[in-house]
Amino acid sequence: MNQGDMDSNECNKRRRSAIRLMFLGIMILCIGLTGCSSKQKSSETLHDGRTLYELEGTLDTKEHVLNFTETITYQNNEEVTLSELYLHIYGNAYQIYDSTKGIQVLTVNSLSKDTLTYEVLDQNQLLKIVPEKPLEPGKAIQFKIDCKFLIPDLVDRFGYYQTQYCFSFFNPQMAVYDDAGWDLAPMSLVGDGRYHDMSDFRIKITVPKDYVVACGGVERKKEVKNESVTYTFENSNARDICMSISDQYEIVEDEINGIKVYAYFEKNVVSQKSKDSTMQQIKGSLDCYETVFGDYPYDTFRMATITQKPNISVAMEYSGLIYMPREAFLDNQFANYEEVLSHEIAHQWFYGIIGNNETTEAWLDEGLTTFAVGVYLEKVKGKEQAEDYSTKGQYLKLDPIPINKEITEYQNTAYYMVCYYKAQYFLYELRERMGEETFYSAIKEYYDTYAFKQANTEGFISIMESNSPVDISDLVETYVALP
Ligand SMILES: [Zn+2]
């Protein structure tokens, strides 16, 4: 058990965040579910109308199977009545590599008074639910999904390799209903391609007792029983839930600005020097981004190293948890791992706290994240040292491809170059033009406007324009495709 989680040592800042969130409208909301027994009592309230996911599962490391149930309490927060609900099963995008593995939906049962029917669509990547009675605005529905996850050989951040389990995108999750209706786009295997509203997650997972579970959020309980151990985690006001599970972990703990930091290293192979410098870089990044962009409004941050196949080296971000390749922390570590580590941490702000549709406007998280790393490097190494990194995208300025195309419209590596580095240089130029003080003040307004919501390009540009003392329209036209 990570005692620090249980005792949650709240600093004043976190209290301030909590109070602010309260004013933002977190309130206990009775949703009038009928037909629920007292067993579902914990699910009868929703925070601020956020969807609640309650997961319970057992990992079989011999057969490489995760059997789990997911109870979902969903409230219709739209102004229209919904006759159909949709959930993404993003992980099944990887069935393109092995169609015999993936997440199987066994049954879906209503826990509300009314019944429902369901259908799995789009190469197992979409779950459609039709409630007996259309869901009126403000009304809620609760249902339970039984799943069997046949875990494939690791493909990028999904599956298992040796005794490493990477559970990204494994649970069915509500699609976003936005101005265009339900977003049904499958996850792109280029880039990230997620789109999630803030939700609350509770997960109880049982693993063999030698295994350690790293999961976004706060560890509430750890119960050892005979040969197994059951972890309970809660990740509240988060975009997603993700786990890294391994029998090779040792945990190093630290704290910065009231945030408990947990790093899961491969035991017996990482030097003390590497652990110390990594913790320093994690804390330095969190501190820098809190100062420049806005509060990290959670009690915990976790970094899990993951063991991947020899030719794979993936780092990835989730709410409250990032993946880093194990090789990053060995003595012959790759040169730019500090940049990669800080990049994934910056995603807690861009994608995590401030959401966006990663399929249609990936630059909003990747560009701002890449820019953020430049800001971090400026702070720890000085402006001159950071300039090489900060101006990487300079030559792309002449490239006519705009930064705000759909992920699927970019050819090959253009996505990475444009959404990461060209967008980074756009932000660098905006900062030069507007002046640092004005630019960072506008970025804070962007944070305050879109924290816990979905940002978009139009909103970002509008905040920059309204803050800038000088004309920036030529820069906007150079980088962004305007409607
Ligand atoms: Zn990224």
Boltz pocket constraint, residues with backbone or C-beta under 6 A from the ligand:
constraints:
  - pocket:
      binder: B
      contacts: [[A, 343], [A, 347], [A, 365], [A, 366], [A, 369]]
      max_distance: 6.0
